[in-house]
């Protein structure tokens, strides 16, 4: 067991603050679901921004670390004045804050759960590297994980995407997160349905989600991101499989550990 010198200050998207003593060697963080309750429950979460097992905190060699568990919406880490998307496992230092998207305003502003480590034994700080430059060409989509904003890049010119609804953000975050640094990522219908509405056991009674529901979200996203929504070039249809998102090559470094960026996973969420 770990002594009571380490704790988490947990701030909800509404600003409510609680504290949790880190008194074990591993803690799971996520939302509750049928037959599943993580050690630290972030909720209520009716929109399922938070994953069932979103991330894990573990204690080894005298320090705490955090690992993103291939979550749909990703995990951010704020250290000092820098914030970056968490990839894989990262050692935590005193005052580091783990950010998990918990809600979004009607205007598209992200609201985060903040989990701040309070540990007097870890005081070193190190800055993250600068963001990658936006490449010329396009059309591409660049998704900024820190600000939860999407940008359209056409002929080297970048402009913010306006008017995205929360489900549109979820779709883009999921697909951009599956990119491994290449210029495109494809996901099948079942995978995207599960990303937006969860598994069948989480659907409302007498309600099912189909390709038609997914197509409605895609149409709304295209109206926001495409130069010409009638001839989509950023979010393309892959006939009989799903959809492909063209992202700025090299800028999404960072697909979550353990995820897959290609199509061909029939049966997930279907």
N, C-alpha and C positions, 0 to 999 in steps of 0.2 A: 504494500500500500504506500501511497505517496502522502507525505505530511501535508497539513493544511495551509502551506504557504502559497499555494497556487489556486486561483479561482477565475471564473469567467464573469464578466459583467455583461449581461444580456439585455440589449435594448431592442424593443419591438419596433416595427414600422410606425407605430403610433406614438413612440417615445416612452413607453413604459419600461422601467428598469428593474431587473431582478438580478440576483447573484447565485452562482452555482459553484460550490467548492469542488475542485478537481481532486477527488479522493480515491480514484482508482488508477488503473493503467491504460484503460481504453474506454472511450465514450462515443456512442453513435449520435449523430445529429440529423434530424429530419422531421417529417410530418407523420402523424399517426394515420393508420389505415387499418382495414379489417385484418385482424390477426397480426398486427405489427405495431409496436410502440417503441420508438427509439429512446435512448437514455435522456436526450434533451429534445423535447418536442417543441417545434416552432409552429405555432398555430394560434387561432384557427386559420385555415388556408384553403378556402373553398375553390380558388382558381388553380390550386396545385402548382404554385410557383416553386415551392420547396419539394425536393425529392423525398421519397420514403426513407432512403438511406442516403442523405445528401452528401454528408462528409463525415469523417471520423477523426477524433482526437486521440492520440496515443502518447504514452510516456515511456521513454527509453533513454538510457545513458544520461539521465539527469535533466532532460529537456522534454517539453511537449512539442508535438508535431501535428500538422493537420493534413489530411488527404481528401481530395475531392473524389467521390465515388461515381464517376461518370455521370454526374447529374445533368439533367436536361438544360437547366438554366445557368449552370456554372457556379463557381465560387470565386470571390475576389479576396485579395489580401491587401490590407492597408498597413503600410509601415512608414512612420514618419509622415512626410508630405506626399508619398507616392502610393499609388494603388495599381495593382496588376491582377490579371486573371491567374488563379491558382492552377498550376499544372502538376499533376503527380503529388508527391509528398514534400512538405516544406516545414522546416523547423521554425518554431515560434519563439519570439522574443517578448520581453515585457512591453506591454502597451500595443502590441500588434493587434489588429482587428480583422476578424473574418467577416466578410459581408456576403449575405445571402439574400437574393431578391425575394421580397415577401409580398409586394403589391405594386400597383402602378396607378397613378392618378389618371383622371379622364384626359388630361393633357399629355399623357405619356411620360410623366416624370417617375423615375424608379424610386421605390421606397424599400429600404433594406432592413433586414435583421442584422444587428451588429453584435458580434461576440468578441469581446476584448479580453485578452489574457492579462491578468494581474499576477506577475511573478517577479519577486524581487531578485531572484537568482539569474535572470536573463535580461541583460541591459544593453547589449550591443545592437547597433542599428546599421543597416546597409541599404543603400538606394537600389532601386530597380533600374534596369537599362532604359534608354529612351525608346519611344514607340517607333515602329518601322515607318518609313516613308511610303506614301501612297504611290503605286506604280502608274506609269502612263498607260493609256489605252482604255480598254473597256468594251462594252459596259460591264461593270462589276458592282458588287455590293461590298461595302466595308462595314463591319459591325463593331462598334466601340463598346467593349464589355464593361468598362468603368462607368461611362455615362449612360449606358443602355440606349444608345442612339445608332440609327442606321444611316449610312451615307451612300449615295449613288455616284459612281465614278464613270464618266463618259469622256473619251478622248483626253484623258489626263485631268479633267476638271471634276472636282468633288463638290457635291452639294448635299445638304441634309435632307433626309426623307421626312416628310410631314404627313400627318393624318393616320399613322398606323394605330390600329386598335390593339388592346392587350393580347389577343390571340395571334395577331399578326406578328407582334414582338416575339411571342413564344415560338412561333414557327421559324422565324429568322434566327433567333438565338440557338435553337436546336440544330438547324442545318449548318449554320456558321461554325458551331462548336464541333461538328463532325468533320470539318475540314482539317487535313493534316498538313496544310501549307500549299496544296496544289490550287489550281484555279477553279476547280469545280468540285462539288460534292453532291452525290445522288442518294436519295432515301426512298424506300418503298412506301406504298400507301399505308400498310399496317403499322410501320414504324412511326410515321407521322401522326396517325390517328392516336396511337398510344401516347406520344409526346404531348399532344394537345388535350386529350380527355382522360388519360390514364387507362388502366386495364379495365376489363369488363366488370370486375368486382367493385369498381369505383363509380360506375355509371348509375344515374338515377334509375329507379325502378321503371320498367316499361319504356326505357329509352335506349336506343343503340345509335352508334355513330358509324357512318359509312363514308365511302369515297365521295359521295355527293356533299356531305358536310365539309369534308376536307377541301373539296373543290371550291366551296363558297369562301372559305378562309383564303385560299390561294388567289381567287379573283380579287378580293378586297386588298390583298397585299400588292398584287400587280398594279392596281390603280394608283398605288402610292410610289412604287419603286421603279416602274418601267417607263422609259421615255415614250413608248407606244404600247399601252396595255393590250392592244389587239394583236400585237406581234411581239410577244415576250422574248427577251434575250437575256434577262438576268435570272428570272425564276422560270425555267423551262419545263415543259412536260416531257417525261420519258414514257413513251407509249407502252401501256400494259404493265408498267412497273411503278412509277411514282413521279417524282419531280427532282430536277437538278438546279442547284443554286450556284451561280458563277460568282465567286468571291475574289477579292484582290489576292493574287498569289503571294504567299509568304507572310501575309499579315495576320493569319489566324493561328499561328504557331502552335498551335496549341490546342489540338483536340484533346478532350479529357482522356486520361489514362483508361485503357480498357474499352474504348468505344470503337465503333467501326464507321468508316465514312462512305461505304459503298452501298449500292442497292443489293437486293438478293437475300433479305432476311425475312422471307415470307413466314407468316405465322406470329410475328411479334405484335400483340395487341389486336389481332384479328380473330 
